Amino acid sequence: MQGIRDMYGRMLSRFQELFGTGGGAPALFRSPGRVNLIGEHTDYNGGHVFPCAISLGIWALAAPRQGTDLVRLHSMNFEEAGTTEAPARGLEYRQERGWANYPLGVLRVLEEAGHPLPAGLDLLFWGDLPGGAGLSSSASIEVLTARVADGLFGMGLQGVETALLAQRAENDFVGMKCGIMDQFAITMGRRNCAVFLDCRTLDFKLVPLNLDGFRIVISNTNKPHALAGSEYNLRRAQCEAALEDLRRVRPVKALGELTEPGFKYLSGVIRNPVNLRRARHAVTENQRTLHALAALEMSDLALFGRLMNQSHVSLRDDYEVSCPELDALVELAWRQPGVVGSRMTGGGFGGCTVSIVEAPCVEAFVRDVGAGYAKATGLRADFYEVDAADGAGRMERP
């Protein structure tokens, strides 16, 4: 609690420096990051995912500005970028705004959905969630902005609606064709639970994350993945091309509908061998995610871990979204005592891995994987021991 008080004190002081003290005490909001335990690149393929919101996240202080339609945004994580000012309505994407396009995109989408800001807004952000690491910093700030707007101006947004609006901001305003997983987990997450989500229907269940003496450890390659500039959108197009081939012989709505035997039977109609591998990952990863749900509900962490390991191999070989740095962290983790499973998490091309590690082994895991990674790559990995956390919302001021 003392850490939260200190953080709030620093943020409040900076807020008053930037925006003045005339509007009363600003409201406090928080949004988590997310880690996907299994089910990677399945969300936009109509499959299942199994993420949880995490105890790393982004905080916001926010206050309405009456008598103006100006929005002012500032991040303490990007002080060098200065303060961004923009109109509350009719917003357009501008590359020079950098990180601020993510929250501004949410305001634009809210306006399009019939929820324009009735006044201006001052927003200050600070987070301990690393950017560009595959832990959904962009989705976190999107959902956070929607929660701020709803909390201050009473828009009456429902949970799933909030997630969909945040996703639309990233798809249509920023231009990143992400699936729904990140925004959904960050909106709907609950403490000590994972979110099992059918991305086609948006049916979901909160599954108690009974790790029974094990911990979630995230390892950061410190190689930013820069998803918007990577091959993420290409992977999606390759899966869609494979799906079009399959539709020549069967009316398949999404790759996530197919079982492994069903896919094997039909796969000969996929003409491009690269597209075949992409589709095979989407189908097998979805099946692994279904098996992982059963394993967790049976408290079979050993099986859950084996499925995580298989997921990484498929992402590396069939989907080709891993990289030498991710592979190094995962292979080092596989050799450590007390590790039941480890895989890359997030979009890939850099970013983070997630491992399930026996609690007494975490200290040695961090030391030995960190040393091995530095020797193999010349880079320094960062490690985060995280808990499953609540979704985004308004917080009591400490």
N, C-alpha and C positions, 0 to 999 in steps of 0.2 A: 504493500500500500504506500510506503514511503516513496518508492520509485515512481508511482503514479503521481503523487503530490509534487515531486520534484519536476517531473515532466510537464505537468499542468502549469506549474509556476513559470517555467521557462517559456512555454507556449503563450501563456497569458501576457507575460511581459513583452514578448515579440509582437503579439497581436496589437497591443496598445501602442507600441512604437510605430507600427505600420499604419494602423487604421484609426487611432485615437481612442478616447475613453468615453465618448459622448453617448454611445448607444447602450450602456449598461453592460452587464457581464455576458460574454458570448456563451452560447450553448456548446456542450462537449459531445462529440460523437466518436465512435470507433468502428473500424472495419477490419476483419482478419484477413490474412492471406489464406491460401489453401495448399494442401499437398494431396496429390492423387495417389492413393495406395496401390491401385491397379485399375486398368481400363483406360489405356492411353490411345489417343487418336480414334476413339470409338464414338465420341459424342456426336460429331457431325456425320457419322456413318449410321446413325439410328440405333446405336448399341447402348450398353450399360457402362456406368462409371462408378467408382467407389472412393470418392475423396473425403477429406474432412477439413473443416476450417481449423486454423492453427493459431497458437498464442502469439505469433508475430503478426504485426498488422500496421495500420495507418490510423492516426488520430486526426481529428479536425476540430478547430474552434470556429464557430460560425455565428454571424449576426446579420439580421436584415438591415437594409439601408433605405429608410423611408424617403420619399421625395426624389428618388433617382432610379434609373433603370440600369445602373452600372454595376457590373460584377467585378470584384477585385479578388485575385487569387495569388497566394504566395506559399511556397514550400520551403520549410527550413532545411530540407534535404537538398535543395537546389538554390541556395542563396545567390549563387552567381547569375542565375537566370532573372533575378529581380522579380518585381510584381507585375502580373499580367492584368490588364484592364480590358474589358469587353462589354458590349451591350448585352443585356439580359435576354433580348429577343433577336431573332433573325441571325443567329450565329452561323458562321461559316468556318470550315477548317482552314487553318493557316499553319504551314509547316514551321514557321519561325516561333510559334507559340510552344513548341516542344511538348513537354509533359502536360501542360495546361489544356491541350486538346481533349484529353480524356474526360476531365470533369465538365468542360464546356460542351462536349458532345452530348453528355447526359442532359444538360439544360436544354439543348436544342431538341433532343428526342422527347423530353417532357413537354415542351411547347407543342410539338407536332401531335402529341397524344392528348392535347387539351388541357395541359397543366402549365401554362406560362407562369414565370415568376411574377407576382404582383408588385414586387419592389426590387430594389437592388440587393446585393449580397456581398458580404465580406467573408472570405474563407482563408484560413491558415491551416496548412497540413504539416504534420511531422510523422515519420514512421521508422520502425526498426525492421521493416520488411525489405530485404534487398531487392532492388530493381533489376530487371533483365536476368533473373535467376530461375525462371520457371515456377515461381511461387505466386503468380497472379497479382503482382502489384498493380497492373493496369485495371484488372477487374475489381480489385479492392477499392481503388479510388473512384471507380465508376459507381459501384454500389453505395459507397460512402456518400457520394454527392447526391444520389437519389434519396438516401435516408435523411440527409441534411435538408434538402428541399421539402420533403414530405413532413419532417419534424417541425420545421419553422413555419411552413405555410399551409399545413393541414390539407394535403392533396388526397389523402385517403388511399394511398397505394397499398395493395396487398403484396404478400411476399413474393409469389411467383411472378406477378406483374412487374415488380421491381427488378427481378433478375432478368426478365425478358427485355425490359427497357434498357437496362445497362448493356446487355448483349447487343441490342440494336445500335447503341451509340458506338460500340467498337466496330461492328460490321459496316454500318452505313456512313458514319462520320469520320472515323479514323481510317477505315478501309481494311481492317484485319478481319478475315472471315472465320472468326473463332466459333466454336460450338457453344452450348449453353452451360457446360459443366462448371466453369470457374465462377461465373456470376451466381449460379444456383447454389453452389456450396457455400459461398461467402454470404449469401442472403439467408439461407435456410439452415446453416450449420448449428449444431447444439453441442454444448460442453460434453466431453467424454463419449461422443458419438461420431460415427462415420455416416455419410449420406449415400445410400444406394439409390441410384437414379436411372430410370429408363429414359434416355434422351429423346426417344421418339414420342412417347406419350406424356412425359414429365411426371409420371407416377413415381413416387419415391417413398423410402422408409428410412427412419433414423435407427441405426443399428448400434447398440452399445459396444464400445471399443474396449472389450475386456482383455487387456494385454497381459495381465497376470504376471507381473514382475518384469515385463519387457518395456522398452521405450522406443519412441519414434525418433530417429536421428536423421536429420537432413544434412547432406554434405554438399557444399557449394564449390563447383569447379573454379569459380571466379573467371570463367570465360563467358561473357554475356552472350545470350542466345539471339538477341535482336530478331525476334520472330517475324516482325513485319517485313524485314529485308531478307528473310531466309526462304527456304523452299517449302514452308508450311502450306501456302496456298496451292503450290504445285501438287503436294501430296493429296490434298482434297480433290483437285481436278483429276488426278490419276484414279482415285477411288470412284469418282463419278463416271469416268470413262469405262472402267471395269463393270460398273453397275449397268450402264447402257448396253454393253455386250450381253450381259446376263439377261436383260429384258427382252432380247431377241428370241429367247426360248422359254422364259417364264416371267410372269408379272411380279417382279420383286420390287418392293417399295424402298428398301434400304438393305445394305449389307448386314446390318445387325439382325435381320430376320432369319438369316441362314444358320443352320447347324454346320458343324465341320463335315459330316458325311454328305449333307446336301450340297455344300460348296464344292467338295471334291467331285461329285457327280456332274456338276454343271460347269466346272472351271475350264474345261476344254474350249468353251466358246469365247473365252477372253483372249483376244488376239495378240495383245502386247504383253510380253513376258514380265516387264517391269510392273505394269498395271496388275498383273496376276499376283505378284508378290505383295503389292500394296493391299489388295483385296483380301489375300490370305491372312495377312496380319489383322485386318479389321475383324474378320470372322473369328479367328482363333482367340484373339484378345477378348472379344466379347464373351466367348465361352469360358475363358479363364476367369473372367470377372464374375460370372454366375457361379462358378465353382468356389471362388474366393468368398462369396457371401455365405455359401453353405459351410465352408470351413470355419469362418469366424463365428457363425451361429452355433457350431459344434465345439467351439473353443479349441480347434485344431490349428494352432499357430504354425506347426511344422508344415502342414499342407499349404497354408496361406503363404508361407515363405517360399516354398518351391514354386508356386504359381507366380510370385513376384519375379523369381529368377528366370522362369520361362518367358515372362513378359519382356524382360530386358533383351534376351536373345532374339526374340521376334522383332523388337524395335530396332535392334542393331542390324539384323540380317535381312529381314523382309521389308521393313518400312524404311530402313536406312536414315534414321533421324538421330542416331547416337553420334558420338565423335570420340577421338582418342582419349580426351580428358574424362568424359563420362565413363567410358569403358575401363579406364585405369581405376577410378574410384570404386566402381562396382566389383571389379575383379579382386581388388585389395580387400573389399568388405567381405566377399565370399570366403576369403581365407582366414578371417578373424574368428576367434572363439566367441561363442554367445550370439552369433548372427544367424537368424533363421531365414532371412531373405533380404535382397537388395536389388534395386533397379533404378534406371533413370526415371525421372518424373517430370511432367510438363511437356512442352512441345518438342524439346530436344535441341540439337545443334549447340550444346552448351547448357548452362544452368545447373540443376541440382540432381542429386540422387536421394532416394529415401531408403532407409534400412530399418529393420526391426531388430533391436539389440537387447540382450539380457542386461538388466539394469546394472549389476556389478561389473559388467564388461565395458560400459560406455567410456570410461576414462581411458582405458587401454586402446579401445577402438579409435578414439579421436587421435591419440598420440601416434599409433602405429600406421593407421591409414593416412594421416597427415604427413608423416615422414616418408612413407612409400610414394605418395602422390608427388611430393616435392622432388623426390629423386627421379621419378619417371617423367615428369613434365616440366620441372623448373618453376611451377606455379605453387602458390600457397592456397590450400583449401580452407574454407571456413565451415564450422560445424554448429548446428543448432539442435538442441534437444527440446522438442516441442510437445505440447499437449493439444488434444482436440478441444476447440474453443467454440463459444457462441458466435452466431452470425452478427452482421452489422446492426448497429442501433445507437440510440441516444444513451449517454452515460450520465450518472450523477457526478457533479463537480466535487472533487475531493476537498 
